[in-house]
Amino acid sequence: MKKQILLLGLTMFIFSQTTFAQVSTDELRTLREQIQILTQRLDELEKATPQTASGVKQAPAATVAQVDQVIREKVDKAVSEQVDERMAAVSWAERMRWKGDFRYRYENIKIEGKNPRNRNRIRARALLEADVTPTVKVGLGLATGGDDPVSTNQTLGGGESTKDMRLDLAYFDWSGMPNTHILGGKVKNFLVRSGKNALMWDGDWRPEGIGAIWDNGAFFAQGMGTWIESDSKKGAEFAWITQAGLKFKLGESTKFRVGAGYAQFNTAGSGSFLGKDNDFFGNSFDPDTLTYRYNYHAIEAFAEMTFALADRPLMLFGDYVTNTAVDKNDTGYAVGVKYGKAAGKGTWDFSYTYQRLEADAVFGLLTDSDFGGGGTDAKGSIFKGSWALHKNWHAKFTYFLNQFDLASGNPRDFDRLQLDLSFKYK
């Protein structure tokens, strides 16, 4: 009787819906063979077991318990190994995430004294991010373009040649303390850019070094040490950047963010870090030695205010910077307004910014790559608009109406029109 009960229980255990869903066909075949062997063993035990007074054979309780334990251990082990293997595979997949974007751009550039320029460009970026532990993640990103640190655009043409794809991001992000992230490697630019404007830092710049972010919802502080050049044979240059501030609300819809920052680039006497020997991106340099004239010790103050107007968000923003290491051409500022938000299908936004960035206000290599042709020593207006054709598909325009070469005393006009179709995935 105990044999029948044991076999019935075992059969129900193996073929229950949950277990069956986790065990392969080959494993079930193996288990059936093991059950047949154990059944034969039970039959042999029954024949060798003396009858009771009622004539019913009684196997020793210890023997039945041992057989029952062996069966259960085999089943548990097979099921457990299969479940662990499949759960590990699922868990690994869930710890990895892909995201990225693609942009197609038409661009028209007019520079005073030169023929107009038209070109078509693309930008494609992809990022694979994985959770190593609950508090550590790593990322690897690729992007089109060349070695420009503030642009990943790739111009079409060249006989329809293949295009460059390069390392864009490679980092770790540790979040083992409350409200804190420690990052290292080649990381996304996490510095505050008031109104998302690029007065000091282009949004495509990827700092290379170590950074920290702390934000408790009301106060924030962040900083980084980044290598402009880490090879001592080429003249190593390590820069420090810090920002801090607070965020608060007035009423239900009005939000403020204010803060200040400091950046230190000790570049005086160093040669150009990128491009030709005389490429200093608007900064002052010695034409004889082809080296930077000054250091860039920049103090920044920024503010944003956002509130609702006619059921749409309206943002007012400002950013101001001065280089304390020089006493002329040392100031930059940007003020602007943005209305609306292109998010869901059919939504839109529009913004206007006026910006002036003198030649030695900031380190020119890392500032906006489009305003005034890129770098410093420019002033003028920026018009932007965006229409959401879908949550992840936007049509955009940007128009720069600028002047550059301000320090020369004879500035030249610069106009740039950009028409974009941008797509995001994640």
Number of C-alpha atoms within 10 A of each C-alpha: 9 12 16 10 10 16 16 11 12 17 13 11 16 19 13 11 10 10 17 14 10 17 18 13 10 9 14 17 11 11 17 14 12 15 16 11 12 17 17 12 12 18 13 11 17 17 12 12 14 14 13 9 7 6 8 12 16 16 19 12 9 9 12 16 12 11 17 17 12 13 18 15 12 13 19 15 11 18 20 15 13 16 16 12 12 13 13 12 11 11 11 13 11 11 14 15 13 14 13 16 17 17 18 17 20 16 17 15 18 16 18 13 8 8 9 12 11 12 13 16 17 19 19 20 21 20 19 16 19 19 17 15 10 10 12 16 18 20 20 18 21 18 23 22 23 15 14 15 18 19 20 24 20 20 16 14 12 8 6 7 8 9 14 13 16 15 15 23 23 20 19 22 21 18 16 12 10 9 12 18 19 19 22 20 19 23 23 18 16 16 19 20 19 24 22 11 22 21 26 29 23 23 20 19 23 22 23 23 19 18 23 19 20 17 17 12 10 11 15 18 19 21 21 23 19 22 17 20 15 14 10 8 7 11 14 13 17 16 18 16 19 20 20 19 19 17 18 14 14 9 8 8 11 15 16 17 20 19 20 19 20 18 22 21 19 18 23 15 16 19 21 18 18 15 11 9 13 17 16 22 21 25 22 20 20 14 11 6 13 17 21 20 18 21 20 24 24 25 21 20 19 22 21 20 19 19 19 15 12 7 8 14 16 20 21 20 23 22 25 23 24 25 26 16 16 17 11 14 19 19 21 25 21 23 21 21 18 20 20 20 17 23 18 15 14 12 17 20 19 19 19 17 20 18 23 25 31 27 26 28 32 33 27 25 26 25 25 23 23 15 29 27 21 19 27 33 29 26 26 20 20 20 17 16 20 21 22 20 17 15 15 16 21 23 19 20 18 19 20 23 19 23 23 28 18 19 16 10 7 9 16 16 17 20 21 22 17 18 17 18 18 19 17 16 11 10
